Amino acid sequence: MTVENVLDRLFPQGHEISLEEQFLSGTGKLGGHVVNVVGTRDKAHVGIDLAMQMAQALITIMKERPGSPILLLVDTAGQKMSRRDELLGLNGYIAHLAKCVDVARRRGHRIIGLVYGEAVSAGFLSSGLLADVCYALPEAEMRVMNLPAMSRVTKIPVERLEELSRDSAVSAPGVENYVAMGAVKAIWDGDLSAHLEGALKDTADGTTDRRRHDGEARGGRKLARVVCDKVKSDAA
């Protein structure tokens, strides 16, 4: 699905969103309100330039439209693997982007993530996954690392990882597994504008992050809430 089609379905009342290579930003009309939109398209690899464009857009929103809702549209194949970007400190630029998302949340911006294409590795971890809540379209593809790459890093045979992925959502790629872990709240199908309006209403009261609770209830992350509660209890 093209980003143009997604935008038209999200904002049938109209939108003013510019597309600049693999970066997109602007605003859309929804139920009498204006929603800020920042994101990527065409399976973008997030390098230092794209990370800075996204960070600058978030900073501008915080300055010019404080407290207004933000929709992060995600279609990324991960961080850009280039010598130039690595030598210039890509990790720092991606960290800066992540900090901008976090600051916006702390300043009262409701942030909704929506994966409509691919969501891979640091390109996803530093954007949509840091939103107050993240959703996905049915055709989205999600993974932090594919199993062969995971095998090379962990030194665990691919066959063993494939076996683990059948029983553990944490070890497996795919939208359904991210839903099971609670990382993705739900899959959106049908009327996208109605889904977005509902998500903004659900986050209006600043409810505490429910991801670890959802992961436990869905059987995808059985210990995250337990461990977090124990850490908080021990610290107190």
C-alpha positions, 0 to 999 in steps of 0.5 A: 500500500502506498503512503498516499493511499494510507494518508487519504484513508487516515485523513478523508477531510484532507491533509497537507503533507509533503513528501521529500524523498523518503521523508514525510511531514505535515498535518492532517484534518481529523474530526475538527482537529489537526494531527501532526504527521512525521514519518518515512516511506519506501522502506527507508534506511534511516541514516544521519540525514533522515534522522535529523529531518525527523528530529527537526520536524518533532522539535518544530512541532513542539515549538509551534504547536505545543501539546498537539497530537503526533502520528508517526508513520513507519516504513523503514528497513532499519538503520543505514549501513554506510561507512559515511553514516557510521563514521559520522556517528549514526548511533548518536543521530538515532539516539537524538531522534529517540530523545526527541520522541521522548521529550515530546511525550513528556511535554504532553504530545499524544504520539501514535505510531502506525506501521504501514510498511516495514518496521525493522531494527533501529529505524523502528526502535527510535520512532514508532516503538517509542510512541505512547501506543503503536498500531500496524496495518495487516500487510505490515512486516515487522522484525528487529532482526531476521533469524539468520542474522540473529543466529550470527550474532548469538551463535545459536543455530538457526534451527534452534531459533526456528524451534524457539520462535514457534513457541516464543513471540520474543524470538519470532518476526511478524506483526502477530508476534508483536501484538502478542508481546504488547508492542503493537496494541492492535492491527488496524483494518477498514476505516483508518480515520476512525481507528486513529480518532479512537486511538487519540481518545484512548490516549487523551488521559495520559494512561500509563503504558500498558504494553507489559500488561498486554504482553502478559495477558496475550502470552507473548511476554510472561515476565516483563510486568513481574520483573518490572514490579519487582524492580520497583518494589526492591527500589522502594 
